[in-house]
Amino acid sequence: MADNLRIAVVGAGMGGLAAALALAKAGHKNITIYEHAPNLGFVGAGIQLAPNMARILNNFGCWEKIRSEAVQCANTSIREGSTDKELGYVDLGYVKDKYGYPHMVGHRASLAGGLCEGCEKESAITFKLGSQISDVKFGSKPSFTVTPSRGGDSYNVECDILLGADGVKSNTRVAMLGELGLQGQARDSGQAAYRIMLTREQMQNDPELLKLIESDTVTRWIGEKKHIIAYPIHNKTIYNISTAQPDVNFAGAPDAQYTTRGSKKAMLEVYGDFCPMIHRMLDLVPEGEVVEWKLRVHDPLETWVHGSTALVGDACHPTLPHMAQGAAQAIEDGAVLGVVLAPARIADGKPETIEKALKLYERVRKPRAEALVELAAESGRAMHLGAGKAKEERDKVFAALKAGSGKVPDKWADADVQSQVYGVDVIADAEKLCEEEGLVAKL
Ligand SMILES: Cc1cc2nc3c(=O)[nH]c(=O)nc-3n(C[C@H](O)[C@H](O)[C@H](O)COP(=O)(O)OP(=O)(O)OC[C@H]3O[C@@H](n4cnc5c(N)ncnc54)[C@H](O)[C@@H]3O)c2cc1C
């Protein structure tokens, strides 16, 4: 059995951690995660934990702890930013009965910490933190250079399987597509996001704001070219706010710049036409703590696989956050890699068998992840409409929803879309495809 292949994972984000954990659970014994950051401090922000993500985390044995620190969303309310008038309301209570897991929201640190703890329990997984990867070479025995972030000599590593889970800025993607004569750089989406966390103490003297943090509601306020989405996390002690607006503050910024320290004045101006309650909420952000993120995406890649190397997560399907599925999809990638690369399925360990398995991973994952990237963009376009015919049509759909039936323009909350997203078991799909394609586990 091929359980001692040298597997290198670049990046300890959600995709890299999930892939390493899935491979260890599948029986691999020699997995190394190379992470540029010297420690695993994760971005302070909230994250939606959709049922398709929860199902996989449960398989990994990580869900209980993450769930215990999360908040269940009972419903979502989509509102007009300028007036706070409710346009649409969706009761999410049915999600647990239908998909086995409720729709929850949590802290990124809790999700990443849960995955990390899972990895740390596996003796098969070694972390190499503070290790910057560059100069990736492909083929049957991929190799790369490791440069210690805190100084010291660089060294070369060869492996049998390389997984590039190095995020939207992925060096692995750029190198892979470069070698194939394709374009690998991510492109601007034209949108940027503020990510804000307010404490209960900050909100408690304002009854309207206190009601928000005490709710079980994911609230989205929409307006022309922008929106705000917010929900309580951390046992309702933190209100997580994430926005999307034109990326004008990045004008003239170098292409490589992803975050900028924004001015509070500029943030309040962007949301100047939103209602007074939202102004009071944004005004609670301390001066100097406004950080804006540029949202970059990529057109569908021609391939995710080259020889014994595959891309994972945002490295191959970076998305706008409007479907709240980026991390969920990265985790699905990891889970599917655990199926197709199970030692018993690639028993001879030959490069051609590994490539065949990686191609099956791509077949299961690429159409689904790319459809969700497109859905997120489409949902953003619907929410960001300005005055005109298209907005009138959209508002008729909202009116029908309020009257009791119909589609939800905010697509993540639409029952039919949810059935495509939450109702698919990618592990079962991958197992079925392996059987069909003769990648059968040899016991
Ligand atoms: C505003 C916003 C809100 C979002 N909300 C949600 C949500 O509610 N639900 C959801 O599911 N998703 C959400 N997402 C998406 C989600 O955050 C990402 O899709 C997910 O984190 C991607 O994980 P990843 O592991 O692919 O990449 P990353 O998390 O970016 O991890 C990549 C890792 O690789 C490391 N790395 C990079 N280059 C190198 C190198 N050369 N050498 C070594 N290491 C390297 C990085 O340091 C990093 O740790 C949101 C995104 C944004 C921007």
The ligand as an SDF file (V2000), in Angstrom:
LIG
                    3D

 53 58  0  0  0  0  0  0  0  0999 V2000
  -14.8720   38.9320    3.5090 C   0  0  0  0  0  0  0  0  0  0  0  0
  -14.8620   37.4380    3.3620 C   0  0  0  0  0  0  0  0  0  0  0  0
  -15.8530   36.6700    3.9860 C   0  0  0  0  0  0  0  0  0  0  0  0
  -15.8820   35.2680    3.8150 C   0  0  0  0  0  0  0  0  0  0  0  0
  -16.8650   34.5410    4.4230 N   0  0  0  0  0  0  0  0  0  0  0  0
  -16.9030   33.1890    4.2710 C   0  0  0  0  0  0  0  0  0  0  0  0
  -17.9290   32.3980    4.9020 C   0  0  0  0  0  0  0  0  0  0  0  0
  -18.8050   32.9220    5.6010 O   0  0  0  0  0  0  0  0  0  0  0  0
  -17.9310   31.0380    4.7020 N   0  0  0  0  0  0  0  0  0  0  0  0
  -16.9730   30.4110    3.9310 C   0  0  0  0  0  0  0  0  0  0  0  0
  -17.0330   29.1740    3.7840 O   0  0  0  0  0  0  0  0  0  0  0  0
  -15.9920   31.1420    3.3340 N   0  0  0  0  0  0  0  0  0  0  0  0
  -15.9280   32.5000    3.4790 C   0  0  0  0  0  0  0  0  0  0  0  0
  -14.9290   33.2290    2.8980 N   0  0  0  0  0  0  0  0  0  0  0  0
  -13.9440   32.5400    2.0560 C   0  0  0  0  0  0  0  0  0  0  0  0
  -12.8340   31.8740    2.8360 C   0  0  0  0  0  0  0  0  0  0  0  0
  -12.2830   32.7250    3.7880 O   0  0  0  0  0  0  0  0  0  0  0  0
  -11.7480   31.3980    1.8850 C   0  0  0  0  0  0  0  0  0  0  0  0
  -12.3170   30.8290    0.7240 O   0  0  0  0  0  0  0  0  0  0  0  0
  -10.8900   30.3350    2.5790 C   0  0  0  0  0  0  0  0  0  0  0  0
  -10.3120   30.8470    3.7460 O   0  0  0  0  0  0  0  0  0  0  0  0
   -9.8120   29.8390    1.6200 C   0  0  0  0  0  0  0  0  0  0  0  0
   -8.9740   28.9260    2.2840 O   0  0  0  0  0  0  0  0  0  0  0  0
   -7.6180   28.4360    1.6090 P   0  0  0  0  0  0  0  0  0  0  0  0
   -7.0470   27.4440    2.5560 O   0  0  0  0  0  0  0  0  0  0  0  0
   -7.8720   28.0120    0.2120 O   0  0  0  0  0  0  0  0  0  0  0  0
   -6.7180   29.7390    1.5170 O   0  0  0  0  0  0  0  0  0  0  0  0
   -6.1070   30.6510    2.6660 P   0  0  0  0  0  0  0  0  0  0  0  0
   -6.9920   30.6790    3.8540 O   0  0  0  0  0  0  0  0  0  0  0  0
   -5.7630   31.9370    2.0230 O   0  0  0  0  0  0  0  0  0  0  0  0
   -4.7850   29.9000    3.1080 O   0  0  0  0  0  0  0  0  0  0  0  0
   -3.6160   29.8930    2.3260 C   0  0  0  0  0  0  0  0  0  0  0  0
   -2.4260   29.6980    3.2620 C   0  0  0  0  0  0  0  0  0  0  0  0
   -1.2710   29.5070    2.4670 O   0  0  0  0  0  0  0  0  0  0  0  0
   -0.1990   30.2360    3.0330 C   0  0  0  0  0  0  0  0  0  0  0  0
    0.7450   30.5350    1.9500 N   0  0  0  0  0  0  0  0  0  0  0  0
    0.5300   31.3210    0.8730 C   0  0  0  0  0  0  0  0  0  0  0  0
    1.6020   31.3400    0.0750 N   0  0  0  0  0  0  0  0  0  0  0  0
    2.5300   30.5390    0.6610 C   0  0  0  0  0  0  0  0  0  0  0  0
    3.8510   30.1530    0.3080 C   0  0  0  0  0  0  0  0  0  0  0  0
    4.4290   30.5830   -0.8160 N   0  0  0  0  0  0  0  0  0  0  0  0
    4.5310   29.3260    1.1330 N   0  0  0  0  0  0  0  0  0  0  0  0
    3.9380   28.8630    2.2860 C   0  0  0  0  0  0  0  0  0  0  0  0
    2.6840   29.1870    2.6500 N   0  0  0  0  0  0  0  0  0  0  0  0
    1.9880   30.0240    1.8560 C   0  0  0  0  0  0  0  0  0  0  0  0
   -0.8530   31.4800    3.6140 C   0  0  0  0  0  0  0  0  0  0  0  0
   -0.0410   32.0710    4.6160 O   0  0  0  0  0  0  0  0  0  0  0  0
   -2.1550   30.9030    4.1480 C   0  0  0  0  0  0  0  0  0  0  0  0
   -2.0470   30.4650    5.4790 O   0  0  0  0  0  0  0  0  0  0  0  0
  -14.8850   34.6310    3.0360 C   0  0  0  0  0  0  0  0  0  0  0  0
  -13.8630   35.3920    2.4420 C   0  0  0  0  0  0  0  0  0  0  0  0
  -13.8410   36.7740    2.6020 C   0  0  0  0  0  0  0  0  0  0  0  0
  -12.7530   37.5790    1.9350 C   0  0  0  0  0  0  0  0  0  0  0  0
  1  2  1  0
  2  3  1  0
  2 52  2  0
  3  4  2  0
  4  5  1  0
  4 50  1  0
  5  6  2  0
  6  7  1  0
  6 13  1  0
  7  8  2  0
  7  9  1  0
  9 10  1  0
 10 11  2  0
 10 12  1  0
 12 13  2  0
 13 14  1  0
 14 15  1  0
 14 50  1  0
 15 16  1  0
 16 17  1  0
 16 18  1  0
 18 19  1  0
 18 20  1  0
 20 21  1  0
 20 22  1  0
 22 23  1  0
 23 24  1  0
 24 25  2  0
 24 26  1  0
 24 27  1  0
 27 28  1  0
 28 29  2  0
 28 30  1  0
 28 31  1  0
 31 32  1  0
 32 33  1  0
 33 34  1  0
 33 48  1  0
 34 35  1  0
 35 36  1  0
 35 46  1  0
 36 37  1  0
 36 45  1  0
 37 38  2  0
 38 39  1  0
 39 40  1  0
 39 45  2  0
 40 41  1  0
 40 42  2  0
 42 43  1  0
 43 44  2  0
 44 45  1  0
 46 47  1  0
 46 48  1  0
 48 49  1  0
 50 51  2  0
 51 52  1  0
 52 53  1  0
M  END
$$$$
